[in-house]
Amino acid sequence: MQKNIHLRFGTSPKNDIVVQNSSVDLFHLELFSDTEGNVFITDLNSKSGTFINGKRLKGYTLLDSGDEVFLGESYHLNWEKYKLIPSKKVEIADKKKDSQNTNSTKTNSSSSTKSKPLANKSSEGNINKQLMLIYGLVLFVILLMILFF
């Protein structure tokens, strides 16, 4: 069974990926990767901003291969390493990732980015569906506002 990836980035230890950088906010952004390999990025109203190819992100967008993502002015995010590979390869990648997570918890933890292993939660799929529903509703409301105002 293929899983979606939903990660929150920031300096707070409550994030999935903790980034120690002065231009990164406590809760800076979220990445969502679906089973088709699409990666969506959402800025969480960060003060220093999220920039894609030099343009400040407002809300969320779908990332394209090769897009450059910066948190604030100085932290480059290699977002493509969080992208799911569509097809049966995902299951193999998940097994490799599980073994890497087991090994990485035993090795050096002094890097500038710390990641927590993803927990297997039965509600994870529901949360991702709810997030996509919310994004859809926000877009619908914006379109209605544009049409009627």
N, C-alpha and C positions, 0 to 999 in steps of 0.2 A: 504494500500500500504506500503510495507516494504522499509525502507530507508537504505542507506549506511551511515557509519560514517567516516568522514575524519577530523582528528584533528591535529593541529600543536602545539608542546610543546616548551617552552623556557622561558627565563626571560623577553622578551619584552612584553609589554601590547598588542601588535598587534597579539599575539598568541591566539589560542582558549583556551589553558590551560597554565596559567602563573605559573611558578615554581620559587620560590625564593630560590636558592641554588647556592653557589659559583662554583660548578663543572658543572653547566648547562649554555650553551651558549644562546645568544639572540634568535636564531632560531635553536633549537637543533635537533628535529626529528619530523616526521609525522607518525601517525597511520592511517591505513585505514582498516575498517571492512566491509566486504560485507554481503549480505543477507544470505549467506550460513554459516556464522560464522567464516570465514577465517579472520585472522588479519595479515596485512602486516605492517612492520616497515621500515622506511627509515631514515637513518642518513643524516642530511642536512649539511654535511661537517663540523661538529662540531669540535672544537679544542680539547676538552677534551674527545670526543669519546662517542659512545654508545656500551655497552657490553652486549652480550647475552650469558648466561652461561659461563662467563669469557672470551669470545672471542670477539675481537673488530669487530664491524659491518662495512663493507665497502659497501656502496650503500643501498640495501634493501633486505629483506628476509621475508618469511612466518613464523610466530611464531607458536609454538606448545604449547599445554596446559602444564603448569608447567615450561615453560622457564622463567629464571630469567633475568630481564632487568635492567641495571644500566645506568644512564646518568652520564658520568664522572666516578669518583671513588667512589662517596658516595651517590648518589640519586637513591634509588630503585623505579622503576616505576611498579605499580600494573596495568599492561596493560590489564589484563583479565576483569577488570570491564568495559572496553570500547568495549567488544566483543558483537556482536549481537547474539541473540539466534535464530536459524533458525526455521521457521514455524510460525503459527498464534500467538504464544506467543510474537513475536516482537511487534505487534500492542498493546498488553496489556502493555508491558514494556515501549513503547513509551508514553502511556498515563500516567503511573506512573511517568516516568521521567519528563514529562511536569509539573505535579503537584509538584514534588520535586524541580524542577528549580524555580517555582513560590515561594515556601516556602523558599528555600535557599537564594533567593535574599533579603528576609526580615530578615534573621537570621545572625549569626556571619560570618563576612567576614575576620577574622584575621588569618585564617589557612594558612599554608605554600603553599598550592596550591589553586589558584583561578581558577574557570572555568566560562566561559561565556556560556549562553544558546545558543544552536545551532539555527541559523536562518533558517527558511523554505525558501529555495531559489529554484526556478525552475531550475536554472543552476547547482545545486549541483551534480545531476546525470551526467551531461555532463562533469563536471570537473573530476569526478572520472573515467569516461570512458576514458577521455583524459590522465589521469595519468597512467592508466593501459596500454594504447596504447604506451605511451612513454616508460614505463618499458619494454614492449615487444620489441620495436624497439632497445632499448639499449642492451637487451640480444641478439637479432639477430645480431647486429653489432659486439658484443664481440665474438659470435660464428663464424662469418665470419673471424674475425681477427685471431682466433685460428686455423681455417682450412687452411688459406692461408699464415700464417707467421710461 
